[in-house]
Amino acid sequence: MRTRLEHYFGFASRHTNWRTEILAGFTTFITMAYIIFVNPAILHETGMPIAAVTVATCLCAAFGSILMGTLANYPLALAPGMGLNAYFTYTVVKAMHVPWQTALGAVFLSGVIFLILTFTGVRQLLVSAIPHQLHAAVAGGIGLFIAFIGFRNAGIIVPNPATTVALGNLKTPATALALFGLVLIAVLQVLRVRAAMLIGVLGTMGVGILFGQVHWQPTPYNLSALRETAFHLDIPGALHIGAAEIVFVFLFVDLFDNIGTLVAVADRANLMTAKHTIPRLNRIFFADATATILGSLTGTSTVTSYIESSAGVAAGGRTGVTAIVTGLLFAVSLFVAPLLGAIPAFATSPALILVGGLMLTGLGQIEWAEPVIAIPAFLTVTTIPLTWSIADGLSFGLTSYAALEIFTGRAKRSNWMLYLLALLFLLRLFFLHRA
C-alpha cells in the first residue's frame, strides 16, 4: 500500500520521501495557522458568530487542502483568503449594508462560476495567457510581499507617518525573539537541515515560553456552533442585480490571486513543465472552486490557495502529501483550535521572511536587458508588496506587457487572450476602485 501511494504521488520523480513531505506539511500549517483566528475575528464584525466561523474556517481549510493534495497532487494548501475576507466584511457588509447571509450567497455564486470556467477551460486559458517571462517576476514579487509581512509581524518594520515605514524597536521582547528565530533558521538552512523552518518556528516559540512571552487565553468553543452559519446563505438575495458587482469582485480577486500564488509555488517547487505550463491545472482549479462553495455553505468567505504554501515547499514539500498533511492538521484543529492561539507571530515571522528571500532566486531568469520584458517584470515585482495585493501586481505587470506589445507593433492575433486578460485586469481595477 505504501509503495502504491509513493507511486501515485510521484515520490521518486520528485525526489522526496514521507519524512520530508510530512515535515513540509507541518511547516505550511504552522505558517498559516493564524487564519484560524484572524478569519473569524474579521468576519465576526459582520455579526457572524465567531465560534461558528472558526469551525467553518478549519473545516474548509481541511477539505480544500486534502482535496488539492489528493486530486491535483500539489503541495498547495487552501483556506479562506485574506483580503477577500476583509472585502466581505468592510466593503460588502459594513459599507454596502448587505446582510452577511446575502454576501455568503455571492460567494456561492462566484464558486459556481469558478467551476463553470474550469470545466469550459477558460481559467486554464487565462493562466496560459500570462507570459512565462512574468512567472519569475510574480514569484519574486510574492517573495517580497510575504517577507514584508514577516518583517511587519515581527515588529522589525513599523509604520511611520513621515517615511511610511521605519525600523522598529529591536529591544522589545517579541522583536528580539523574532530576530533570534531569523538567525536560528538561517543557520539551520546553511547547515542544510531540511526541517529548518519547522525547528526554527518551534524553537523560537519554546524560547518565548521560557521568557514568558507566549500568552494563551482559552475561549468558549464547540463544534455544534457551526449550525449558526451553516446553510444560512441567501442565494436569491445575491442574485439580485445589485449583487452583480460583489460577485464580480469575488470572482476576479480570487481568480488572479490564485494565478499568482499557483505560478509562484509551482515555479519554486520545480513543478512547471519545460514549456512553462502547469500540469493538472483543471484539477487545481476544481479543488479551489469546490472549497469555495463549501465555504459559502458552512459560513465563511472565499477559499483560496495560500502563498504560505511556499514555506512547505522551502522545507522540501513537492507532492500532494504536503497539502494533505496540512489539511489533516486543520481537521485536528477543529477540536483543539483554542490551543493553537499559543503560536505567536514572532515565531512564524522569521519563516515568512526567509521563505520570501528564497523566492527571489528566479529573478535571475528575467531578461532585464529587454525593456518589453523588464518593465512589466519590474512593475510586477514592486507593486505586489507595495499595493499589498498579488492581484494588483499582476494587473500592473500584465497590462503593461500587453500595452507595450500593442504600442510597439508587436501584437499578434494568437495572443488575443493576453489582451483580453489585460482588459479584464483594467476592469477589475475599476470595480475595486469603485468598491
C-alpha positions in Angstrom: 0.0 0.0 0.0 2.8 2.4 0.9 4.6 1.7 -2.3 1.4 2.3 -4.3 0.9 5.7 -2.6 4.5 6.7 -3.3 4.0 5.8 -6.9 0.7 7.8 -7.1 2.3 10.9 -5.6 5.4 10.5 -7.7 8.0 10.4 -4.8 10.8 9.1 -7.0 10.3 11.6 -9.8 10.1 14.5 -7.4 13.0 13.2 -5.3 11.1 13.3 -2.0 10.1 10.9 0.9 7.5 10.6 3.6 9.5 12.3 6.3 10.2 15.4 4.1 6.6 15.6 3.0 5.2 15.3 6.5 7.6 17.9 7.9 6.7 20.2 5.0 3.0 19.8 5.7 3.6 20.8 9.4 5.7 23.8 8.3 2.9 25.0 5.9 0.3 24.6 8.6 2.3 26.4 11.3 2.9 29.4 9.0 -0.8 29.7 8.1 -2.4 28.6 11.3 -3.1 32.3 12.1 -6.1 32.1 9.7 -7.9 30.0 12.3 -8.2 33.1 14.5 -7.8 36.0 12.1 -10.6 35.0 9.7 -13.2 34.6 12.5 -12.1 37.9 14.1 -12.7 39.7 10.8 -16.0 38.0 9.8 -17.3 38.4 13.4 -17.6 42.2 12.6 -20.4 41.4 10.2 -22.4 39.9 13.1 -21.4 36.3 12.3 -20.9 34.1 15.4 -17.1 33.8 16.0 -17.3 30.2 17.1 -19.2 29.1 14.0 -16.8 30.9 11.7 -13.9 29.2 13.5 -15.4 25.8 12.8 -16.1 26.7 9.2 -12.6 28.1 8.7 -11.0 24.8 9.9 -13.4 22.7 8.0 -12.9 24.4 4.7 -9.1 24.6 5.0 -9.0 20.9 5.8 -11.3 19.9 3.0 -9.7 22.2 0.4 -6.1 21.2 1.2 -6.8 17.5 1.3 -8.7 17.6 -2.0 -5.9 19.6 -3.5 -3.3 17.1 -2.4 -5.3 14.0 -3.3 -6.8 15.2 -6.6 -4.2 17.6 -8.0 -1.0 16.3 -6.2 0.3 19.7 -5.5 1.9 21.0 -2.2 -0.7 23.8 -2.2 -2.8 24.5 0.9 -6.2 26.3 0.9 -8.0 28.4 3.4 -10.4 31.4 3.5 -8.4 34.2 1.8 -7.1 37.2 3.5 -8.1 40.4 1.6 -11.2 38.6 0.4 -12.5 38.3 4.0 -11.8 42.0 4.5 -13.7 42.9 1.3 -16.5 40.6 2.5 -16.7 42.4 5.9 -15.7 46.0 5.4 -17.0 46.7 1.9 -19.9 44.3 1.2 -21.5 44.0 4.6 -20.4 47.2 6.5 -20.1 49.8 3.7 -22.8 48.4 1.3 -25.1 47.3 4.1 -25.5 43.8 2.6 -26.6 41.1 5.1 -23.8 38.5 5.7 -26.2 35.8 4.5 -26.5 37.5 1.2 -22.8 38.0 1.0 -22.3 34.3 1.5 -24.8 33.8 -1.4 -22.5 35.9 -3.5 -19.5 33.8 -2.5 -21.5 30.7 -3.5 -22.3 32.1 -6.9 -18.7 33.0 -7.5 -17.7 29.4 -6.6 -20.2 28.0 -9.1 -18.9 30.4 -11.8 -15.3 29.2 -11.0 -16.5 25.6 -11.7 -18.1 26.6 -15.0 -15.0 28.4 -16.1 -12.9 25.4 -15.1 -15.0 22.9 -16.9 -15.0 25.0 -20.1 -11.3 25.5 -19.9 -11.4 29.3 -19.6 -9.5 29.5 -16.4 -6.7 27.3 -17.9 -6.6 29.7 -20.9 -6.2 32.7 -18.6 -3.2 31.1 -16.9 -1.5 30.1 -20.1 -2.0 33.6 -21.4 0.3 35.0 -18.8 3.8 35.2 -20.5 6.2 32.8 -18.8 8.7 35.6 -18.5 6.5 37.1 -15.9 6.2 33.9 -13.8 9.6 34.6 -12.1 8.5 38.2 -11.6 5.3 37.1 -9.9 7.3 34.7 -7.7 9.8 37.4 -6.8 7.0 39.9 -6.0 5.2 37.5 -3.8 8.5 36.7 -2.1 9.0 40.4 -1.2 5.3 40.5 -0.2 5.5 37.7 2.3 8.9 38.9 3.6 7.4 42.3 4.2 4.5 40.6 6.1 7.1 38.8 8.2 9.1 41.9 8.9 5.9 43.8 9.9 4.5 40.9 12.1 7.9 40.7 13.8 8.0 44.4 14.6 11.2 44.8 12.7 9.4 47.2 10.3 6.8 49.6 11.7 4.5 52.3 10.3 5.9 55.8 10.2 3.9 58.9 9.1 6.9 60.7 7.7 8.6 57.8 5.8 5.7 55.3 5.5 7.8 52.6 7.2 10.8 52.6 9.5 12.9 50.3 11.7 11.1 49.2 14.8 12.4 48.9 18.3 14.6 45.8 18.2 14.8 45.7 22.0 11.2 44.7 22.5 10.9 41.1 23.6 8.8 39.9 20.7 11.0 41.6 18.1 14.2 40.3 19.8 12.7 36.8 19.7 11.9 37.1 16.0 15.5 38.1 15.3 16.6 35.1 17.3 14.3 32.9 15.1 15.7 34.5 12.0 19.3 33.7 12.9 18.3 30.2 14.0 16.5 29.3 10.8 19.3 30.9 8.7 22.0 28.8 10.5 19.9 25.6 10.0 19.5 26.4 6.3 23.2 26.9 5.9 23.7 23.5 7.6 21.2 22.0 5.0 18.8 20.9 7.7 15.6 20.0 5.8 13.3 20.8 8.8 14.9 24.2 9.3 11.7 26.1 9.1 9.7 23.9 11.5 12.6 23.6 14.0 13.1 27.4 13.9 9.4 28.2 14.5 9.0 25.7 17.3 12.4 26.6 18.8 11.6 30.3 18.8 8.2 29.6 20.4 10.0 27.4 23.1 12.3 30.3 24.0 9.3 32.6 24.1 7.6 30.3 26.6 10.8 30.3 28.8 10.8 34.1 28.8 7.0 34.4 29.4 6.2 35.9 26.0 3.6 33.3 25.0 0.2 34.1 26.3 -2.9 31.9 25.8 -6.4 32.7 26.8 -9.0 30.0 26.2 -12.3 31.0 24.7 -15.7 29.2 24.6 -15.8 26.8 21.6 -18.0 24.0 20.4 -18.3 22.2 17.1 -22.1 22.4 17.2 -21.7 26.2 16.8 -21.5 25.6 13.1 -25.3 25.4 12.9 -25.4 29.1 13.4 -23.9 29.8 10.0 -24.2 26.6 8.0 -26.7 26.8 5.1 -27.7 30.3 6.2 -26.6 31.8 2.8 -29.1 33.8 0.8 -28.7 32.9 -2.8 -31.9 34.6 -4.1 -30.8 37.8 -2.5 -27.3 37.5 -4.1 -28.9 37.0 -7.5 -30.4 40.5 -7.2 -28.9 42.9 -9.8 -27.3 44.9 -7.0 -25.1 42.0 -6.1 -23.6 41.6 -9.6 -20.6 43.8 -8.7 -20.0 41.9 -5.5 -19.9 38.5 -7.3 -17.6 40.1 -10.0 -15.1 41.2 -7.4 -15.1 37.9 -5.5 -14.6 36.1 -8.9 -11.7 38.3 -10.2 -9.8 38.8 -7.0 -9.8 35.1 -6.2 -9.0 34.2 -9.8 -6.0 36.4 -10.1 -4.7 35.8 -6.6 -4.9 32.1 -7.4 -2.9 32.5 -10.6 -0.2 34.5 -8.9 0.1 32.0 -5.9 -0.1 29.0 -8.2 2.6 30.2 -10.5 4.9 31.2 -7.6 4.5 27.9 -5.7 4.8 25.7 -8.8 7.8 27.5 -10.0 9.5 27.4 -6.6 8.8 23.6 -6.4 10.0 23.0 -10.0 6.7 21.5 -10.9 6.2 23.5 -14.2 7.0 21.9 -17.5 9.7 22.9 -19.9 7.1 24.8 -21.8 6.2 26.8 -18.7 2.8 25.1 -18.3 1.3 23.7 -15.1 0.2 20.1 -15.2 -3.3 19.1 -14.0 -4.4 22.7 -13.9 -8.1 21.8 -14.2 -7.8 19.7 -11.0 -6.2 22.5 -9.1 -9.0 24.9 -10.1 -11.6 22.3 -9.3 -10.3 21.8 -5.8 -10.3 25.6 -5.3 -13.8 26.2 -6.6 -15.3 23.3 -4.7 -13.7 24.5 -1.4 -15.1 28.0 -2.1 -18.6 26.5 -2.5 -18.2 24.6 0.7 -17.1 27.7 2.5 -20.2 29.6 1.5 -22.4 26.7 2.6 -20.7 26.4 6.0 -20.2 30.1 6.7 -17.0 31.7 5.6 -15.7 33.9 2.8 -13.9 32.8 -0.4 -11.4 29.9 0.0 -8.2 30.3 -2.0 -4.7 29.0 -2.3 -2.2 30.3 0.3 1.2 31.7 -0.5 2.3 30.3 2.9 2.5 27.0 1.0 5.9 28.3 -0.1 7.1 27.6 3.4 6.3 24.0 3.0 7.9 23.9 -0.4 11.0 25.6 1.0 11.1 22.8 3.6 11.2 20.2 0.8 7.5 19.6 0.0 7.0 18.5 -3.6 3.8 16.4 -3.7 0.2 16.5 -2.6 1.1 14.7 0.6 2.3 18.1 2.0 -1.1 19.6 1.4 -2.9 16.5 2.8 -0.8 16.7 6.0 -1.7 20.4 6.3 -5.3 19.6 5.7 -5.3 16.9 8.4 -3.8 19.3 10.8 -6.6 21.8 10.1 -9.0 18.9 10.7 -7.4 18.2 14.1 -7.7 22.0 14.7 -11.5 21.6 14.7 -11.1 20.0 18.1 -8.2 22.0 19.5 -8.5 25.4 17.8 -8.1 27.4 21.0 -4.7 25.8 21.8 -3.3 27.0 18.5 -3.7 30.5 19.7 -0.4 30.0 21.6 1.6 30.1 18.3 2.8 33.8 18.3 3.7 36.0 15.4 7.3 36.3 16.5 7.7 32.6 16.0 6.3 32.4 12.4 7.6 35.7 11.1 11.2 34.5 10.6 9.9 31.7 8.4 8.0 34.1 6.3 10.9 36.4 5.9 13.4 33.7 4.8 10.8 32.0 2.5 10.4 35.3 0.8 14.1 35.5 0.3 14.2 32.1 -1.3 11.5 33.1 -3.8 13.7 35.8 -5.2 16.1 33.3 -6.9 14.1 33.1 -10.1 14.5 36.8 -10.8 17.8 36.0 -12.5 15.9 34.3 -15.3 14.3 37.6 -16.4 15.8 39.3 -19.4 16.5 42.6 -17.7 18.2 44.0 -20.8 15.0 43.7 -22.8 12.6 46.6 -21.9 9.4 44.9 -23.1 10.0 42.2 -20.5 12.0 44.1 -17.9 9.4 46.9 -17.4 6.4 44.7 -16.8 8.6 42.4 -14.6 9.8 45.4 -12.5 6.2 46.7 -12.1 5.0 43.2 -11.0 7.8 42.7 -8.5 7.4 46.1 -6.9 3.6 46.6 -6.9 2.8 43.2 -5.3 4.3 44.2 -2.0 3.6 47.9 -2.3 -0.1 47.5 -3.0 -0.4 44.6 -0.5 -2.0 42.6 -3.3 -0.9 39.8 -5.6 -3.8 40.6 -7.9 -2.9 44.3 -8.2 0.7 43.4 -9.0 -0.4 41.0 -11.8 -2.7 43.8 -13.0 0.2 46.2 -13.4 2.5 43.7 -14.9 0.2 42.1 -17.4 -1.5 45.3 -18.6 1.9 47.0 -19.1 3.2 44.0 -21.1 0.1 44.0 -23.3 0.3 47.8 -23.8 4.0 47.6 -24.8 3.2 44.8 -27.3 0.4 46.8 -28.8 2.0 50.2 -28.9 5.3 48.9 -30.4 3.7 46.9 -33.2 4.4 43.5 -31.7 0.8 42.5 -31.2 -0.2 39.1 -32.6 -3.7 37.6 -33.2 -2.6 34.4 -31.4 -2.2 36.5 -28.2 -5.8 37.6 -28.1 -6.3 36.0 -24.7 -3.5 38.1 -23.3 -5.1 41.3 -24.5 -8.5 40.2 -23.2 -7.0 39.3 -19.9 -5.3 42.8 -19.7 -8.7 44.4 -20.4 -10.2 42.3 -17.6 -7.5 43.4 -15.2 -8.3 47.0 -16.0 -12.0 46.4 -15.4 -11.1 44.7 -12.1 -9.1 47.7 -11.0 -12.1 49.9 -12.0 -14.6 47.9 -10.0 -12.3 47.6 -7.0 -11.8 51.4 -7.0 -15.5 51.8 -7.0 -15.8 49.4 -4.2 
